[in-house]
Amino acid sequence: MTDKLNKAEEPGDAPPPTPAAVPEVIRAVPVRHYGRWVSAVITVALLVLLVNAFAQGKLNWGAVPDYFFDDDILKGVRNTIWITICAMVVGVVLGIILAVMRLSKNPVTSSIAWGYIWFFRGTPVYVQLLVWFNLGLVFEYINLGPIYKDYWSSFMTPFLAALLGLGLNEAAYMAEICRAGIQSVDEGQTEASHALGMSQGKTLRRVVLPQAMRVIVPPTGNEFINMLKTTSLVIAVQYYDLLQAASNVGRTSGATVEMLFLAAAWYLVLTSVLSVGQYYLERRFARGSLRQLPQTPWQKVRTNLFSLRTRRGNV
């Protein structure tokens, strides 16, 4: 027993641990962001002044809901949607072709594609619309041999002038978007497909383009929305779109400015619908590249409601 006590009291042994002191409670004081409050107050004040200015103006705001679903306005909306879809189809199809030509090793095809993109991106779309519409001053007839022959004024309708002006201009931008998407795919994918005996065209369709869509889809959605707003320029070629319809209704009703606000409201509705569609399309093509897909707006609402109910239950 004595030996055990002596062993325990040898000088080399460490002293028994002392109990740790209880840490003091940290009183965290949040940082005061006075600049945020000042900027928020200034912004709200400017917004109130803007709303008050329009409220006191001589505007008949009741005319906006009265004519919102007018037959002429709805016809303009349908024509705007139709020319937007047609111009984007022309732009996307021709843009893919130009992108492939631009990436070709053939100097002739790549030079032609580069020249096309250089010209149509370097000139305003409004000027291009006017050129197509006024070519009848240069060419009296259009002669395609046994296929078609007619007066240019009869051939170049307002719809065709708007389609060519918007679609050919959009093709130049879509060509660069598609080229960037194709170049984003690793070259090893192409080399592997060629090693398996796939042709260049089949490799492009089966391997490269499906992977490039993740890069192509987001800017294409933005171009679609931008095209919808750019259609307001087709009033220059006398195509009956939403802006033309609003202008006509404004002249007949005497509410010119009110109808412009109505057209702006319709553009906001259409672009909002397209933005929602773009979100779901991007979410679909993001599968396989993200571990977890982003929540949809409805899923976010349900998650926030569930968390709010959980907090109330805990309280």
C-alpha positions as CSV (number, residue, x, y, z in Angstrom):
1,M,0.0,0.0,0.0
2,T,2.9,2.3,0.9
3,D,4.5,1.5,-2.4
4,K,1.4,2.5,-4.3
5,L,1.2,5.8,-2.6
6,N,4.9,6.5,-3.3
7,K,4.4,5.7,-7.0
8,A,1.5,8.1,-7.2
9,E,3.5,10.9,-5.6
10,E,6.6,10.6,-7.9
11,P,7.8,14.1,-9.0
12,G,7.5,13.3,-12.7
13,D,3.7,12.9,-12.6
14,A,1.4,15.7,-13.9
15,P,-0.9,17.4,-11.4
16,P,-4.5,16.6,-11.6
17,P,-6.5,18.8,-14.0
18,T,-8.3,21.8,-12.6
19,P,-11.9,22.4,-13.6
20,A,-12.2,24.8,-16.6
21,A,-13.5,28.2,-15.9
22,V,-17.0,29.0,-17.2
23,P,-16.7,31.3,-20.2
24,E,-18.4,34.7,-19.9
25,V,-21.5,35.3,-22.0
26,I,-20.6,37.2,-25.2
27,R,-22.9,40.1,-25.8
28,A,-23.0,40.5,-29.6
29,V,-24.0,43.9,-30.7
30,P,-25.1,44.0,-34.4
31,V,-23.4,46.5,-36.6
32,R,-25.5,49.6,-37.4
33,H,-25.8,50.1,-41.1
34,Y,-27.1,53.6,-41.2
35,G,-26.3,54.0,-44.9
36,R,-28.8,51.3,-45.8
37,W,-31.6,53.1,-43.9
38,V,-30.7,56.5,-45.5
39,S,-30.6,55.0,-49.0
40,A,-33.9,53.2,-48.3
41,V,-35.6,56.4,-47.1
42,I,-34.4,58.3,-50.2
43,T,-35.5,55.6,-52.6
44,V,-39.0,55.4,-51.0
45,A,-39.3,59.2,-51.1
46,L,-38.4,59.4,-54.8
47,L,-40.8,56.6,-55.5
48,V,-43.6,58.4,-53.7
49,L,-42.8,61.6,-55.6
50,L,-42.9,59.7,-58.9
51,V,-46.3,58.1,-58.1
52,N,-47.7,61.4,-56.9
53,A,-46.6,63.1,-60.1
54,F,-48.4,60.6,-62.3
55,A,-51.4,60.6,-60.0
56,Q,-51.8,64.4,-60.3
57,G,-51.3,64.3,-64.1
58,K,-54.1,64.5,-66.6
59,L,-54.2,60.8,-67.3
60,N,-57.3,58.7,-67.6
61,W,-56.1,55.6,-65.8
62,G,-59.6,54.0,-66.2
63,A,-58.9,53.7,-70.0
64,V,-56.2,51.1,-69.4
65,P,-58.4,48.4,-68.0
66,D,-61.3,49.3,-70.3
67,Y,-59.2,48.7,-73.4
68,F,-56.9,46.0,-72.0
69,F,-58.8,43.2,-73.8
70,D,-60.0,45.2,-76.7
71,D,-60.2,43.2,-80.0
72,D,-57.6,45.4,-81.8
73,I,-55.2,45.2,-78.8
74,L,-55.6,41.4,-78.7
75,K,-55.0,41.2,-82.4
76,G,-51.8,43.1,-81.9
77,V,-50.7,40.8,-79.1
78,R,-51.3,37.7,-81.3
79,N,-49.3,39.2,-84.1
80,T,-46.5,40.2,-81.8
81,I,-46.3,36.7,-80.4
82,W,-46.4,35.2,-83.9
83,I,-43.7,37.4,-85.4
84,T,-41.5,36.7,-82.3
85,I,-41.8,33.0,-82.6
86,C,-41.2,33.0,-86.4
87,A,-38.2,35.4,-86.1
88,M,-36.6,33.3,-83.3
89,V,-37.0,30.1,-85.3
90,V,-35.3,31.7,-88.3
91,G,-32.6,33.1,-86.0
92,V,-31.9,29.8,-84.1
93,V,-31.8,27.6,-87.2
94,L,-29.7,29.9,-89.2
95,G,-27.6,30.7,-86.2
96,I,-26.7,27.0,-85.7
97,I,-25.7,26.7,-89.4
98,L,-23.6,29.8,-89.1
99,A,-21.9,28.6,-86.0
100,V,-21.0,25.3,-87.6
101,M,-19.7,27.2,-90.7
102,R,-17.7,29.5,-88.4
103,L,-16.0,26.6,-86.7
104,S,-15.3,24.8,-90.1
105,K,-11.8,24.3,-91.2
106,N,-12.8,25.4,-94.7
107,P,-11.6,29.0,-95.0
108,V,-14.4,29.9,-97.5
109,T,-17.3,28.8,-95.3
110,S,-15.8,30.3,-92.1
111,S,-15.1,33.6,-93.9
112,I,-18.7,33.8,-95.2
113,A,-20.0,33.1,-91.7
114,W,-17.7,35.7,-90.2
115,G,-18.7,38.3,-92.8
116,Y,-22.4,37.6,-92.2
117,I,-22.0,38.0,-88.4
118,W,-19.9,41.1,-88.9
119,F,-22.5,42.9,-91.1
120,F,-25.7,42.0,-89.2
121,R,-24.3,42.7,-85.8
122,G,-22.7,45.9,-86.9
123,T,-25.9,47.6,-88.4
124,P,-29.0,48.6,-86.4
125,V,-32.0,46.3,-86.8
126,Y,-34.2,49.3,-87.4
127,V,-32.1,50.2,-90.5
128,Q,-32.3,46.6,-91.7
129,L,-36.1,46.6,-91.4
130,L,-36.3,49.8,-93.5
131,V,-33.9,48.4,-96.1
132,W,-36.0,45.3,-96.6
133,F,-39.2,47.3,-96.8
134,N,-37.9,49.8,-99.3
135,L,-36.1,47.4,-101.7
136,G,-39.0,47.9,-104.0
137,L,-37.5,51.2,-104.9
138,V,-34.5,49.3,-106.3
139,F,-36.1,46.1,-107.7
140,E,-39.4,46.3,-109.5
141,Y,-39.8,42.5,-109.9
142,I,-38.7,39.5,-108.1
143,N,-37.8,36.7,-110.5
144,L,-37.0,33.2,-109.3
145,G,-37.3,31.6,-112.7
146,P,-40.1,29.0,-113.1
147,I,-40.6,29.0,-109.3
148,Y,-41.9,32.5,-108.6
149,K,-42.3,35.8,-110.3
150,D,-44.1,38.9,-109.1
151,Y,-43.9,42.6,-108.3
152,W,-41.6,43.3,-105.4
153,S,-44.3,45.4,-103.7
154,S,-46.6,42.4,-103.7
155,F,-43.9,40.0,-102.6
156,M,-42.4,42.0,-99.7
157,T,-45.4,42.2,-97.4
158,P,-45.0,43.9,-94.0
159,F,-44.9,40.4,-92.3
160,L,-42.1,39.2,-94.6
161,A,-40.1,42.5,-94.1
162,A,-40.5,42.1,-90.4
163,L,-39.5,38.5,-90.5
164,L,-36.4,39.0,-92.6
165,G,-35.3,42.1,-90.6
166,L,-35.7,40.5,-87.2
167,G,-34.8,36.9,-88.1
168,L,-31.6,37.5,-90.1
169,N,-30.4,40.0,-87.5
170,E,-31.0,37.5,-84.7
171,A,-29.2,34.8,-86.5
172,A,-25.9,36.7,-86.2
173,Y,-26.3,36.8,-82.4
174,M,-27.4,33.2,-82.1
175,A,-24.4,32.1,-84.2
176,E,-22.1,33.5,-81.6
177,I,-24.1,32.0,-78.7
178,C,-24.1,28.5,-80.4
179,R,-20.4,28.8,-81.2
180,A,-19.6,29.5,-77.5
181,G,-21.8,26.6,-76.5
182,I,-20.1,24.2,-78.9
183,Q,-16.6,25.3,-77.9
184,S,-17.5,24.8,-74.2
185,V,-17.7,21.0,-74.8
186,D,-14.4,19.3,-74.1
187,E,-12.5,18.2,-77.2
188,G,-12.0,14.8,-75.6
189,Q,-15.7,14.1,-76.2
190,T,-15.3,14.6,-79.9
191,E,-12.1,12.5,-80.0
192,A,-13.8,9.7,-78.2
193,S,-16.8,9.7,-80.5
194,H,-14.5,9.6,-83.5
195,A,-12.6,6.7,-82.0
196,L,-15.9,4.8,-81.8
197,G,-16.4,5.4,-85.5
198,M,-19.0,8.2,-85.4
199,S,-19.0,10.7,-88.2
200,Q,-18.6,14.4,-87.8
201,G,-22.3,15.2,-88.2
202,K,-23.4,12.4,-85.9
203,T,-20.9,13.5,-83.3
204,L,-22.3,17.0,-83.5
205,R,-25.9,15.8,-83.2
206,R,-25.4,13.1,-80.6
207,V,-22.5,14.2,-78.4
208,V,-21.7,17.9,-78.8
209,L,-25.0,19.7,-79.1
210,P,-26.8,17.9,-76.2
211,Q,-23.9,19.0,-73.9
212,A,-23.7,22.5,-75.3
213,M,-27.4,23.1,-74.6
214,R,-26.6,23.9,-71.0
215,V,-24.6,26.9,-72.2
216,I,-26.8,27.8,-75.2
217,V,-30.3,27.8,-73.4
218,P,-29.9,30.6,-70.9
219,P,-28.7,33.3,-73.4
220,T,-31.2,32.0,-76.0
221,G,-34.0,32.6,-73.4
222,N,-32.7,36.1,-73.0
223,E,-32.7,36.6,-76.7
224,F,-36.3,35.4,-77.0
225,I,-37.4,38.0,-74.4
226,N,-35.3,40.7,-76.1
227,M,-36.9,39.7,-79.5
228,L,-40.4,40.1,-78.0
229,K,-39.5,43.7,-77.1
230,T,-37.6,44.4,-80.4
231,T,-40.8,43.6,-82.3
232,S,-42.0,47.1,-81.4
233,L,-39.7,48.3,-84.2
234,V,-41.8,46.6,-86.9
235,I,-44.1,49.5,-86.8
236,A,-41.6,51.0,-89.3
237,V,-42.6,48.4,-91.9
238,Q,-46.4,48.9,-91.2
239,Y,-46.7,45.5,-89.5
240,Y,-49.7,45.4,-87.2
241,D,-48.2,44.5,-83.8
242,L,-49.0,45.5,-80.2
243,L,-47.5,48.9,-80.4
244,Q,-49.3,49.7,-83.7
245,A,-52.6,48.5,-82.2
246,A,-52.1,50.6,-79.1
247,S,-51.3,53.7,-81.2
248,N,-54.4,53.2,-83.4
249,V,-56.7,52.8,-80.3
250,G,-55.0,55.8,-78.7
251,R,-55.8,58.0,-81.7
252,T,-59.4,56.9,-81.9
253,S,-60.1,57.1,-78.2
254,G,-58.0,60.2,-77.4
255,A,-56.1,58.4,-74.7
256,T,-52.7,58.3,-76.5
257,V,-50.4,58.1,-73.5
258,E,-52.7,55.7,-71.6
259,M,-52.6,53.3,-74.5
260,L,-48.8,53.4,-74.4
261,F,-48.9,52.4,-70.7
262,L,-51.3,49.6,-71.8
263,A,-48.8,48.4,-74.3
264,A,-46.1,48.5,-71.7
265,A,-48.3,46.4,-69.4
266,W,-48.9,43.8,-72.1
267,Y,-45.1,43.6,-72.7
268,L,-44.5,43.1,-69.0
269,V,-47.1,40.3,-68.9
270,L,-45.6,38.5,-71.9
271,T,-42.0,38.9,-70.8
272,S,-42.9,37.6,-67.3
273,V,-44.5,34.4,-68.8
274,L,-41.4,33.9,-71.0
275,S,-39.1,34.4,-68.0
276,V,-41.0,31.6,-66.1
277,G,-40.7,29.3,-69.1
278,Q,-37.0,30.1,-69.4
279,Y,-36.5,29.2,-65.7
280,Y,-38.0,25.8,-66.1
281,L,-36.2,25.1,-69.4
282,E,-32.8,26.0,-67.8
283,R,-33.7,23.8,-64.8
284,R,-34.4,20.9,-67.2
285,F,-31.1,21.2,-69.0
286,A,-29.3,21.5,-65.7
287,R,-30.0,17.9,-64.8
288,G,-26.8,15.9,-64.7
289,S,-24.6,19.0,-64.1
290,L,-25.9,19.9,-60.6
291,R,-26.1,17.7,-57.6
292,Q,-29.4,19.2,-56.6
293,L,-31.7,21.1,-58.9
294,P,-32.8,24.6,-57.7
295,Q,-36.2,24.8,-56.3
296,T,-39.1,26.0,-58.4
297,P,-41.0,29.1,-57.3
298,W,-43.9,27.0,-56.0
299,Q,-41.5,24.8,-54.0
300,K,-39.9,27.9,-52.5
301,V,-43.3,29.1,-51.4
302,R,-44.2,25.8,-49.8
303,T,-40.8,25.6,-48.1
304,N,-41.2,29.1,-46.7
305,L,-44.7,28.4,-45.5
306,F,-43.6,25.2,-43.8
307,S,-40.7,26.9,-42.0
308,L,-43.0,29.7,-40.9
309,R,-45.5,27.2,-39.4
310,T,-42.6,25.4,-37.7
311,R,-41.4,28.6,-36.1
312,R,-44.9,29.4,-34.9
313,G,-45.2,26.0,-33.4
314,N,-41.9,26.3,-31.6
315,V,-43.0,29.6,-30.1
